[in-house]
Amino acid sequence: MKTRFALTIMVFVLLIGIAGEQTARSQGFWTAPVELSPLQYGQVPPERLERRYGWSWLPDMTLGPDGSVHVVWYGGLIVDQREGGTIDLLMYRRRNADGSWEPVRELLAPGVGGYTVRASIVLGRDGRLHLLYRAGTSIRYSSAPWDTAIQPQTWDEGRLVSDSGYYVALAADQKGVLHAFWSDVVAENTNPQCFQCGEIFYRRSTDNGATWSAIVNLSQSDLGENRPQVRVDTLNRIHIVWDEGADWYAGQGQPHYGVYRRSDDGGETWTTPVKFRLPTTVVQLLRQQPGNRQQSTNDLPGPPLEAVQQTALTVDAAGNPFVVFRGVRNDRLYFQRSLDGGDTWTPPVELPYVRARNIGDNNLDYYSLANDGAGNVHLLMVGFTAGTETGDRPPALIHMTFDGTRWLPPRIIMQNDLYPELPRLAIYEGNQLHAVWFTRSRLFEGDRPEDRPIHQIWYSSARLNLPPRPGLPLFTPTPLPPTPTAAAGVVVEPTPTPIVLPETIRNAPPLQEPMNWERGGLAVIGIALAFTISILGAIGGLIIFIRNRRH
């Protein structure tokens, strides 16, 4: 009896050790981050640079039909002031289906002078990559076959969508129609709280970008709009969210709320806006804090107490939208979901385990959401896990999952001395997660090129224990009509020069310093393995001892 009891105890301890090993392995759920961007000014002496790249940031990503990853970002060359000071570039890199990376390419040269190149890229069912991007101060569109997009010459000539704008978002529906959204300053906006602030505008193309519909003002507000995100569901309905109340580009206004709208007829008409705010109970608690007592919301300096921003969107297989946003007056995240396609919404509920980054650190960040093949919602965010002593420590890039009833504990993808920002998440066949983001070496800009933070593009992936769910097949598009003559005054971008990186850069090395979460995970694995081996040895010895006693 005593022998059986001892064996039971040892087996129980062994199971604990194995569980600890599995926990350690879960910390390596995401692959070690890989840098996609080329070496740039500040990382190495200028004479070692093949090209005088000055920065790499603001990435976007889409997936090819074979599981390839297509990443674009804003890059630039530092040149003599007589040549404009900088050449703005749209950079491109592809991860093949076998996991290998192609060299970096200079895809387009949209302008000169340091005009931010924001971009949104999607795969259409016509087998082309569709790109909406900012060129100088205008918004333009281009496309290329997905399998030859690495060759800059295969991208067609950029077509004008708007003569001005800043934020961009692009979607392709199941019929092959393109839906373009962008923010643009409106001179007629005379609201003193947001003078000449921008609004969200919309156009669609039914002929693969050759022509575009009339411009529609989708927000029709004088409060200012930022950060549109758009999704198209399996019923071909268009869902869009944005932040309202402030216009970063115009430098006016204060954040107020998130907005959601839906179109059931391909962009012809749109539902009444739904506004997201902090819960009343949270607002009441905020009002009791020092400096907020006995003051009405309208009397407070800065944003209202109920203000939110960084509104992110995903839509499940049934066409039900799900949003996440953060409080402006606190550092908490909240989510709301609709179970009837966006007509009604559950009350906002706080996310556990995590906190948002300091609102003063950066006011341009995004969250990113996507659904896997089992209907789980995946969130990428930049912030801190609950209980973390922040101080001057940079925030982490965090992954969280909502399984339909609860949020699971967070996973850290990156946390070191860099500042991650603007993550993008995409899921292939329902079970392969892909993430891309950029980092700053420090938060704030300097006055000279040598004082600029180093901006780098990063990538990581993860695989879920789910069966693959292939997407819709591609279809043969209707032949394009002749390309219309370029409008007068539209500047055709210079032909970009593709680059071939040296072998050391071509292989895209991972982070040079050890990752904190990775180092801890490896330590736990080592301890768990050592403990497991010792227990197995003890059990084996005990079995031999018992057999010898019987003989």
VEXDREN-2710 file (C-alpha; in Angstrom, 1 decimal):
% VEXDREN-2710
k/r/px/py/pz
1/MET/0.0/0.0/0.0
2/LYS/2.8/2.4/0.9
3/THR/4.6/1.6/-2.3
4/ARG/1.5/2.4/-4.4
5/PHE/1.0/5.7/-2.5
6/ALA/4.6/6.7/-3.2
7/LEU/4.2/5.9/-6.9
8/THR/1.0/7.9/-7.0
9/ILE/2.7/10.9/-5.5
10/MET/5.7/10.7/-7.9
11/VAL/3.4/10.4/-10.9
12/PHE/1.4/13.5/-9.7
13/VAL/4.6/15.5/-9.3
14/LEU/5.7/14.3/-12.8
15/LEU/2.5/15.6/-14.3
16/ILE/3.0/18.9/-12.6
17/GLY/6.5/19.1/-14.1
18/ILE/5.1/18.3/-17.6
19/ALA/2.4/21.0/-17.1
20/GLY/5.1/23.5/-16.2
21/GLU/7.0/22.5/-19.4
22/GLN/3.8/23.0/-21.5
23/THR/3.3/26.5/-19.9
24/ALA/6.8/27.4/-20.7
25/ARG/6.3/26.3/-24.3
26/SER/3.2/28.4/-24.6
27/GLN/5.3/31.5/-24.0
28/GLY/7.0/30.8/-27.3
29/PHE/3.7/30.7/-29.1
30/TRP/4.8/33.5/-31.4
31/THR/8.0/33.2/-33.3
32/ALA/10.9/35.5/-32.5
33/PRO/10.4/38.9/-34.2
34/VAL/12.3/39.3/-37.5
35/GLU/13.3/42.7/-38.7
36/LEU/12.0/43.3/-42.3
37/SER/13.4/46.8/-42.9
38/PRO/16.9/47.5/-44.3
39/LEU/19.7/49.1/-42.3
40/GLN/19.2/52.8/-42.0
41/TYR/20.9/56.0/-41.0
42/GLY/21.7/55.8/-37.3
43/GLN/22.1/52.0/-37.1
44/VAL/25.5/52.0/-38.9
45/PRO/27.9/54.6/-40.1
46/PRO/26.6/56.3/-43.3
47/GLU/29.5/54.9/-45.4
48/ARG/28.3/51.4/-44.7
49/LEU/24.8/52.0/-46.1
50/GLU/24.1/50.8/-49.6
51/ARG/21.2/53.3/-49.6
52/ARG/20.8/56.2/-47.2
53/TYR/17.5/55.1/-45.7
54/GLY/16.3/57.4/-43.0
55/TRP/13.3/55.5/-41.5
56/SER/10.9/52.5/-41.8
57/TRP/7.4/52.8/-40.2
58/LEU/3.6/52.8/-40.7
59/PRO/3.3/49.2/-42.1
60/ASP/0.3/47.4/-43.5
61/MET/0.0/43.8/-44.6
62/THR/-2.2/41.4/-46.6
63/LEU/-1.9/37.6/-47.4
64/GLY/-1.7/35.9/-50.8
65/PRO/-3.9/33.0/-51.8
66/ASP/-1.0/30.6/-51.1
67/GLY/-0.3/32.0/-47.6
68/SER/2.4/34.4/-48.7
69/VAL/2.7/37.6/-46.7
70/HIS/2.9/41.0/-48.4
71/VAL/4.1/43.9/-46.3
72/VAL/4.3/47.6/-47.3
73/TRP/5.6/50.5/-45.3
74/TYR/6.7/54.1/-45.4
75/GLY/10.4/54.5/-46.0
76/GLY/12.6/57.4/-47.1
77/LEU/16.0/58.3/-48.5
78/ILE/18.0/61.1/-46.9
79/VAL/19.3/63.4/-49.7
80/ASP/20.8/66.8/-50.1
81/GLN/18.5/69.7/-49.2
82/ARG/18.8/71.0/-52.8
83/GLU/17.1/67.7/-53.8
84/GLY/14.3/68.2/-51.3
85/GLY/15.9/66.8/-48.2
86/THR/14.2/63.4/-48.4
87/ILE/12.7/61.1/-51.0
88/ASP/9.5/59.5/-49.8
89/LEU/9.2/55.8/-50.6
90/LEU/6.7/53.0/-50.3
91/MET/8.6/49.9/-49.5
92/TYR/7.6/46.3/-50.0
93/ARG/8.7/42.9/-48.8
94/ARG/7.2/39.4/-49.4
95/ARG/7.4/36.3/-47.3
96/ASN/6.9/33.2/-49.5
97/ALA/4.6/30.4/-48.6
98/ASP/7.7/28.3/-47.6
99/GLY/8.7/30.9/-45.0
100/SER/11.6/32.5/-46.9
101/TRP/11.8/36.2/-47.3
102/GLU/12.4/38.0/-50.6
103/PRO/14.7/41.1/-50.6
104/VAL/13.3/44.5/-49.8
105/ARG/12.0/46.5/-52.8
106/GLU/11.4/50.2/-53.3
107/LEU/7.9/49.9/-54.7
108/LEU/6.9/53.5/-55.4
109/ALA/8.4/57.0/-54.9
110/PRO/5.2/59.0/-54.1
111/GLY/6.8/62.3/-53.3
112/VAL/9.7/64.4/-52.0
113/GLY/10.1/66.3/-48.8
114/GLY/9.0/63.9/-46.0
115/TYR/5.3/63.7/-46.6
116/THR/4.0/60.7/-44.6
117/VAL/3.1/57.8/-46.9
118/ARG/0.2/55.9/-45.3
119/ALA/-0.9/52.8/-47.1
120/SER/-3.7/50.2/-47.0
121/ILE/-3.2/47.0/-49.0
122/VAL/-5.7/44.1/-49.7
123/LEU/-5.9/41.0/-51.9
124/GLY/-8.9/41.1/-54.2
125/ARG/-10.6/38.0/-55.5
126/ASP/-9.3/39.0/-58.9
127/GLY/-5.8/37.8/-57.8
128/ARG/-4.4/41.3/-57.6
129/LEU/-3.0/43.3/-54.7
130/HIS/-4.8/46.6/-54.4
131/LEU/-3.1/49.5/-52.8
132/LEU/-4.5/52.8/-51.5
133/TYR/-1.7/55.2/-50.4
134/ARG/-0.9/58.8/-49.7
135/ALA/1.4/60.5/-52.2
136/GLY/2.5/63.9/-51.1
137/THR/-0.8/65.2/-49.9
138/SER/-3.0/63.3/-52.4
139/ILE/-4.6/59.9/-52.2
140/ARG/-3.8/57.4/-55.0
141/TYR/-4.5/53.8/-56.0
142/SER/-2.4/51.2/-57.7
143/SER/-2.5/47.4/-58.2
144/ALA/-0.4/44.4/-59.3
145/PRO/-0.8/40.6/-59.7
146/TRP/-0.2/39.1/-56.3
147/ASP/2.5/36.7/-57.5
148/THR/4.6/39.3/-59.4
149/ALA/4.1/42.2/-57.0
150/ILE/7.7/42.0/-55.9
151/GLN/8.6/43.5/-59.3
152/PRO/7.9/47.2/-59.1
153/GLN/7.3/47.5/-62.9
154/THR/4.3/45.2/-62.6
155/TRP/2.4/47.8/-60.6
156/ASP/0.2/50.0/-62.7
157/GLU/0.4/53.7/-62.8
158/GLY/-1.0/55.3/-59.7
159/ARG/-4.5/56.8/-60.2
160/LEU/-5.9/59.8/-58.3
161/VAL/-8.6/59.0/-55.8
162/SER/-8.5/62.4/-53.9
163/ASP/-6.4/65.5/-54.4
164/SER/-5.8/65.6/-50.6
165/GLY/-6.1/63.3/-47.5
166/TYR/-4.2/61.6/-44.7
167/TYR/-5.5/58.4/-43.1
168/VAL/-6.5/55.6/-45.6
169/ALA/-8.4/52.3/-45.5
170/LEU/-9.2/50.0/-48.4
171/ALA/-11.4/46.9/-48.7
172/ALA/-12.3/44.5/-51.6
173/ASP/-15.6/42.7/-51.5
174/GLN/-16.6/39.3/-52.8
175/LYS/-17.8/40.7/-56.1
176/GLY/-14.5/42.4/-56.8
177/VAL/-15.6/45.9/-55.9
178/LEU/-13.1/48.1/-54.2
179/HIS/-14.1/50.4/-51.3
180/ALA/-11.8/53.3/-50.5
181/PHE/-12.0/55.5/-47.4
182/TRP/-9.8/58.4/-46.3
183/SER/-9.7/61.4/-44.0
184/ASP/-9.5/64.9/-45.5
185/VAL/-9.4/68.4/-44.1
186/VAL/-12.6/70.4/-44.8
187/ALA/-12.1/74.1/-45.1
188/GLU/-15.8/74.8/-44.6
189/ASN/-15.7/73.3/-41.0
190/THR/-15.8/76.4/-38.8
191/ASN/-16.4/74.7/-35.5
192/PRO/-14.1/76.6/-33.1
193/GLN/-13.4/73.4/-31.2
194/CYS/-12.1/71.7/-34.3
195/PHE/-11.5/74.4/-36.9
196/GLN/-11.2/73.0/-40.5
197/CYS/-11.0/69.5/-39.2
198/GLY/-11.2/66.5/-41.5
199/GLU/-14.0/64.1/-42.2
200/ILE/-14.2/60.5/-43.6
201/PHE/-14.8/60.2/-47.3
202/TYR/-15.7/57.3/-49.5
203/ARG/-15.5/56.1/-53.1
204/ARG/-15.9/52.7/-54.8
205/SER/-14.6/51.2/-58.0
206/THR/-16.4/48.4/-59.9
207/ASP/-13.7/48.1/-62.6
208/ASN/-10.6/47.2/-60.6
209/GLY/-9.7/50.8/-59.9
210/ALA/-9.9/52.2/-63.5
211/THR/-12.7/54.6/-62.5
212/TRP/-14.2/55.6/-59.2
213/SER/-17.7/56.7/-58.0
214/ALA/-18.5/60.2/-56.8
215/ILE/-17.0/61.2/-53.5
216/VAL/-19.3/60.7/-50.5
217/ASN/-18.9/62.4/-47.1
218/LEU/-19.5/59.5/-44.8
219/SER/-19.0/61.2/-41.4
220/GLN/-20.7/64.5/-42.0
221/SER/-19.4/65.9/-38.7
222/ASP/-17.4/69.0/-37.9
223/LEU/-15.6/67.3/-35.0
224/GLY/-12.8/65.8/-36.9
225/GLU/-12.1/62.1/-37.7
226/ASN/-9.1/59.8/-37.4
227/ARG/-8.1/56.1/-38.0
228/PRO/-10.8/54.4/-40.2
229/GLN/-10.8/50.6/-40.2
230/VAL/-13.0/48.6/-42.6
231/ARG/-14.1/45.0/-43.0
232/VAL/-16.4/43.2/-45.5
233/ASP/-18.4/40.2/-44.2
234/THR/-19.4/37.0/-45.9
235/LEU/-22.8/38.6/-46.8
236/ASN/-20.9/41.3/-48.7
237/ARG/-21.9/44.0/-46.2
238/ILE/-19.3/46.8/-45.5
239/HIS/-18.5/47.6/-41.9
240/ILE/-16.4/50.7/-40.9
241/VAL/-15.3/52.3/-37.7
242/TRP/-13.3/55.5/-37.0
243/ASP/-12.4/57.8/-34.1
244/GLU/-14.3/61.1/-33.9
245/GLY/-13.6/64.4/-32.2
246/ALA/-10.1/65.2/-33.2
247/ASP/-8.0/65.6/-36.3
248/TRP/-4.4/64.9/-35.7
249/TYR/-3.3/66.2/-39.1
250/ALA/-5.2/69.5/-38.7
251/GLY/-3.9/69.7/-35.1
252/GLN/-7.4/70.5/-33.8
253/GLY/-10.1/69.1/-31.6
254/GLN/-10.3/66.5/-28.7
255/PRO/-11.2/62.8/-28.9
256/HIS/-14.9/62.1/-28.2
257/TYR/-16.1/58.7/-29.3
258/GLY/-15.8/55.8/-31.7
259/VAL/-18.2/55.5/-34.7
260/TYR/-19.6/52.5/-36.5
261/ARG/-21.5/52.4/-39.8
262/ARG/-22.6/49.6/-42.2
263/SER/-23.7/49.4/-45.8
264/ASP/-25.9/46.5/-46.9
265/ASP/-25.9/47.5/-50.6
266/GLY/-22.3/47.8/-51.7
267/GLY/-21.8/51.4/-50.5
268/GLU/-25.0/53.0/-51.9
269/THR/-26.5/53.7/-48.5
270/TRP/-25.2/53.5/-44.9
271/THR/-26.8/52.8/-41.5
272/THR/-27.2/55.5/-38.8
273/PRO/-23.9/56.0/-36.9
274/VAL/-23.5/54.0/-33.7
275/LYS/-21.3/55.8/-31.1
276/PHE/-19.0/54.1/-28.6
277/ARG/-18.3/55.7/-25.2
278/LEU/-17.0/54.7/-21.8
279/PRO/-19.7/53.1/-19.5
280/THR/-21.6/55.4/-17.3
281/THR/-20.2/53.7/-14.2
282/VAL/-16.7/54.4/-15.3
283/VAL/-17.5/58.0/-16.1
284/GLN/-19.0/58.4/-12.6
285/LEU/-15.7/57.0/-11.0
286/LEU/-13.6/59.3/-13.2
287/ARG/-15.7/62.3/-12.1
288/GLN/-14.8/61.6/-8.5
289/GLN/-11.1/61.8/-9.2
290/PRO/-9.2/64.9/-8.1
291/GLY/-9.6/67.7/-10.6
292/ASN/-12.8/66.2/-12.0
293/ARG/-15.1/66.7/-9.0
294/GLN/-18.2/68.9/-9.3
295/GLN/-17.5/69.8/-12.9
296/SER/-19.7/68.9/-15.8
297/THR/-18.1/67.2/-18.8
298/ASN/-18.4/70.3/-20.9
299/ASP/-16.5/72.3/-18.4
300/LEU/-13.5/70.1/-18.3
301/PRO/-10.4/71.0/-20.2
302/GLY/-9.5/68.4/-22.8
303/PRO/-11.5/65.4/-23.8
304/PRO/-14.9/64.6/-22.2
305/LEU/-14.8/62.0/-19.5
306/GLU/-16.5/59.4/-21.6
307/ALA/-14.1/59.9/-24.6
308/VAL/-12.6/56.9/-26.3
309/GLN/-10.2/56.3/-29.2
310/GLN/-8.2/53.7/-31.1
311/THR/-11.5/52.0/-32.2
312/ALA/-10.6/48.7/-33.8
313/LEU/-13.0/46.4/-35.8
314/THR/-13.4/42.7/-36.8
315/VAL/-16.4/40.8/-38.2
316/ASP/-17.1/37.1/-37.7
317/ALA/-18.3/34.5/-40.2
318/ALA/-21.9/35.4/-39.5
319/GLY/-21.4/39.1/-40.2
320/ASN/-21.4/40.2/-36.6
321/PRO/-19.0/43.1/-35.8
322/PHE/-16.8/43.3/-32.7
323/VAL/-15.0/46.4/-31.5
324/VAL/-12.2/47.3/-29.0
325/PHE/-11.3/50.8/-27.9
326/ARG/-9.5/52.5/-25.1
327/GLY/-10.5/55.2/-22.6
328/VAL/-8.9/58.6/-23.2
329/ARG/-9.2/59.6/-19.5
330/ASN/-8.0/56.2/-18.2
331/ASP/-5.7/53.5/-19.3
332/ARG/-8.3/50.7/-19.7
333/LEU/-9.5/48.9/-22.8
334/TYR/-13.2/47.9/-23.5
335/PHE/-15.0/45.8/-26.0
336/GLN/-18.5/45.7/-27.5
337/ARG/-20.1/43.2/-29.8
338/SER/-23.2/42.9/-31.9
339/LEU/-25.1/39.6/-32.4
340/ASP/-27.4/40.9/-35.1
341/GLY/-25.0/42.3/-37.7
342/GLY/-24.4/45.7/-36.1
343/ASP/-28.0/46.8/-35.4
344/THR/-27.7/46.5/-31.6
345/TRP/-24.7/46.2/-29.3
346/THR/-23.9/44.8/-25.9
347/PRO/-22.8/47.3/-23.3
348/PRO/-19.0/48.1/-23.1
349/VAL/-17.0/45.7/-20.9
350/GLU/-13.5/46.2/-19.7
351/LEU/-10.8/43.8/-20.9
352/PRO/-8.9/42.0/-18.0
353/TYR/-5.2/41.5/-17.6
354/VAL/-4.0/44.5/-19.6
355/ARG/-3.7/48.3/-19.6
356/ALA/-3.3/50.8/-22.4
357/ARG/-0.1/52.7/-23.0
358/ASN/0.2/56.2/-21.6
359/ILE/-2.1/58.5/-23.7
360/GLY/0.7/61.1/-23.7
361/ASP/3.3/58.7/-25.2
362/ASN/1.7/58.5/-28.6
363/ASN/-1.7/59.5/-30.0
364/LEU/-1.3/57.8/-33.4
365/ASP/-1.4/54.1/-32.4
366/TYR/-3.9/51.5/-33.6
367/TYR/-5.3/48.2/-32.3
368/SER/-5.8/45.3/-34.7
369/LEU/-8.5/42.6/-34.5
370/ALA/-9.1/39.4/-36.6
371/ASN/-11.3/36.2/-36.3
372/ASP/-9.8/32.7/-36.5
373/GLY/-11.5/29.7/-38.1
374/ALA/-13.3/28.8/-34.8
375/GLY/-14.7/32.3/-34.4
376/ASN/-12.3/33.4/-31.6
377/VAL/-11.3/37.1/-31.7
378/HIS/-7.6/37.9/-31.7
379/LEU/-6.4/41.3/-30.5
380/LEU/-3.0/42.9/-31.0
381/MET/-2.3/45.9/-28.8
382/VAL/0.5/48.0/-27.4
383/GLY/0.4/48.4/-23.6
384/PHE/1.2/46.7/-20.4
385/THR/0.0/43.6/-18.6
386/ALA/-1.9/44.3/-15.4
387/GLY/0.4/44.9/-12.3
388/THR/3.4/45.9/-14.4
389/GLU/5.4/48.7/-12.9
390/THR/5.7/50.9/-15.9
391/GLY/7.9/53.8/-15.0
392/ASP/10.0/54.7/-18.0
393/ARG/9.8/51.1/-19.3
394/PRO/8.6/50.8/-23.0
395/PRO/5.3/49.1/-23.5
396/ALA/4.9/45.6/-24.9
397/LEU/3.3/44.3/-28.0
398/ILE/0.5/42.0/-26.6
399/HIS/-1.7/39.3/-28.1
400/MET/-5.1/38.5/-26.5
401/THR/-7.8/36.1/-27.5
402/PHE/-11.6/36.2/-26.8
403/ASP/-13.1/32.7/-27.0
404/GLY/-16.7/33.9/-27.1
405/THR/-17.3/34.1/-23.4
406/ARG/-14.0/35.4/-21.8
407/TRP/-10.6/36.9/-22.6
408/LEU/-7.7/34.5/-22.2
409/PRO/-4.4/35.6/-20.5
410/PRO/-2.2/37.8/-22.7
411/ARG/0.9/36.7/-24.6
412/ILE/3.8/39.0/-25.0
413/ILE/5.1/39.1/-28.6
414/MET/7.8/41.8/-28.0
415/GLN/9.0/43.7/-25.0
416/ASN/12.5/45.2/-24.8
417/ASP/14.0/48.7/-25.0
418/LEU/12.1/49.6/-28.2
419/TYR/8.6/51.2/-28.5
420/PRO/6.3/49.1/-30.6
421/GLU/3.4/50.7/-32.5
422/LEU/0.7/50.3/-35.1
423/PRO/0.4/46.4/-35.1
424/ARG/-1.4/44.7/-38.0
425/LEU/-2.9/41.2/-37.7
426/ALA/-4.0/38.9/-40.5
427/ILE/-5.1/35.2/-40.3
428/TYR/-4.6/32.7/-43.1
429/GLU/-7.0/29.8/-43.5
430/GLY/-8.3/30.4/-40.0
431/ASN/-5.3/29.0/-38.2
432/GLN/-2.1/30.9/-39.2
433/LEU/-1.6/34.3/-37.4
434/HIS/0.7/36.9/-39.0
435/ALA/1.7/40.2/-37.3
436/VAL/3.6/43.2/-38.5
437/TRP/4.4/46.4/-36.6
438/PHE/7.1/49.1/-36.3
439/THR/9.2/50.2/-33.4
440/ARG/10.8/53.5/-32.4
441/SER/14.1/53.5/-30.6
442/ARG/12.7/56.4/-28.5
443/LEU/9.4/58.2/-28.3
444/PHE/10.1/61.7/-29.5
445/GLU/11.8/63.2/-32.6
446/GLY/14.9/65.3/-32.6
447/ASP/15.6/68.4/-34.7
448/ARG/18.4/66.9/-36.8
449/PRO/18.5/63.7/-38.9
450/GLU/21.1/62.2/-36.5
451/ASP/18.7/62.9/-33.6
452/ARG/15.8/61.0/-35.2
453/PRO/14.6/57.8/-33.5
454/ILE/15.4/54.7/-35.5
455/HIS/12.2/53.2/-36.9
456/GLN/12.2/49.5/-37.8
457/ILE/9.6/47.1/-39.2
458/TRP/9.1/43.7/-37.5
459/TYR/7.2/40.5/-38.2
460/SER/6.2/37.4/-36.2
461/SER/3.8/34.5/-36.8
462/ALA/2.0/31.8/-34.8
463/ARG/-0.1/28.7/-35.6
464/LEU/-3.3/27.7/-33.9
465/ASN/-4.3/24.2/-33.2
466/LEU/-7.3/24.4/-35.6
467/PRO/-8.0/22.8/-38.9
468/PRO/-7.5/25.0/-42.0
469/ARG/-10.5/26.7/-43.5
470/PRO/-9.6/27.7/-47.1
471/GLY/-10.9/31.1/-48.2
472/LEU/-13.0/31.8/-51.3
473/PRO/-11.4/30.9/-54.7
474/LEU/-10.2/33.6/-57.0
475/PHE/-12.2/34.4/-60.0
476/THR/-11.4/35.8/-63.5
477/PRO/-12.3/39.5/-63.5
478/THR/-14.1/41.4/-66.2
479/PRO/-11.6/42.8/-68.7
480/LEU/-10.5/46.3/-67.7
481/PRO/-11.6/49.2/-69.9
482/PRO/-8.8/51.4/-71.4
483/THR/-6.9/53.3/-68.8
484/PRO/-8.4/56.9/-68.6
485/THR/-6.1/59.8/-69.4
486/ALA/-4.4/61.2/-66.4
487/ALA/-6.0/64.4/-65.1
488/ALA/-4.2/67.6/-65.6
489/GLY/-1.9/68.5/-62.8
490/VAL/-1.5/64.9/-61.6
491/VAL/2.2/64.2/-61.1
492/VAL/3.4/60.8/-62.3
493/GLU/5.7/59.3/-59.7
494/PRO/9.3/58.6/-60.7
495/THR/10.1/55.0/-61.6
496/PRO/11.4/53.4/-58.4
497/THR/14.7/51.5/-58.4
498/PRO/14.5/48.0/-56.9
499/ILE/17.3/47.2/-54.5
500/VAL/19.1/44.0/-53.8
501/LEU/20.4/43.8/-50.2
502/PRO/23.6/42.1/-49.2
503/GLU/23.4/38.5/-47.9
504/THR/23.6/39.6/-44.2
505/ILE/20.5/41.7/-44.6
506/ARG/18.7/39.5/-47.0
507/ASN/18.3/36.8/-44.3
508/ALA/16.4/39.2/-42.1
509/PRO/18.2/38.7/-38.7
510/PRO/16.1/38.6/-35.5
511/LEU/16.5/41.0/-32.6
512/GLN/20.1/41.3/-31.5
513/GLU/19.4/41.5/-27.8
514/PRO/17.7/38.6/-25.9
515/MET/13.9/38.9/-25.7
516/ASN/12.8/39.2/-22.0
517/TRP/9.8/36.9/-22.5
518/GLU/11.8/34.4/-24.6
519/ARG/14.7/34.3/-22.1
520/GLY/12.2/33.6/-19.2
521/GLY/10.4/31.0/-21.2
522/LEU/13.7/29.1/-22.0
523/ALA/14.7/29.2/-18.4
524/VAL/11.4/27.7/-17.3
525/ILE/11.6/25.0/-20.0
526/GLY/15.1/24.1/-18.8
527/ILE/14.0/23.9/-15.2
528/ALA/10.9/21.9/-16.1
529/LEU/13.0/19.4/-18.2
530/ALA/15.6/19.0/-15.5
531/PHE/12.9/18.4/-12.9
532/THR/11.1/15.9/-15.2
533/ILE/14.2/13.9/-15.9
534/SER/15.1/13.7/-12.2
535/ILE/11.6/12.5/-11.4
536/LEU/11.7/9.9/-14.1
537/GLY/15.0/8.7/-12.8
538/ALA/13.6/8.4/-9.2
539/ILE/10.6/6.5/-10.4
540/GLY/12.8/4.1/-12.4
541/GLY/15.0/3.5/-9.3
542/LEU/12.0/2.9/-7.1
543/ILE/10.6/0.3/-9.6
544/ILE/13.9/-1.5/-9.6
545/PHE/14.1/-1.4/-5.8
546/ILE/10.6/-2.9/-5.5
547/ARG/11.3/-5.7/-7.9
548/ASN/14.6/-6.6/-6.1
549/ARG/12.7/-6.8/-2.8
550/ARG/10.1/-9.2/-4.3
551/HIS/12.9/-11.5/-5.6
END
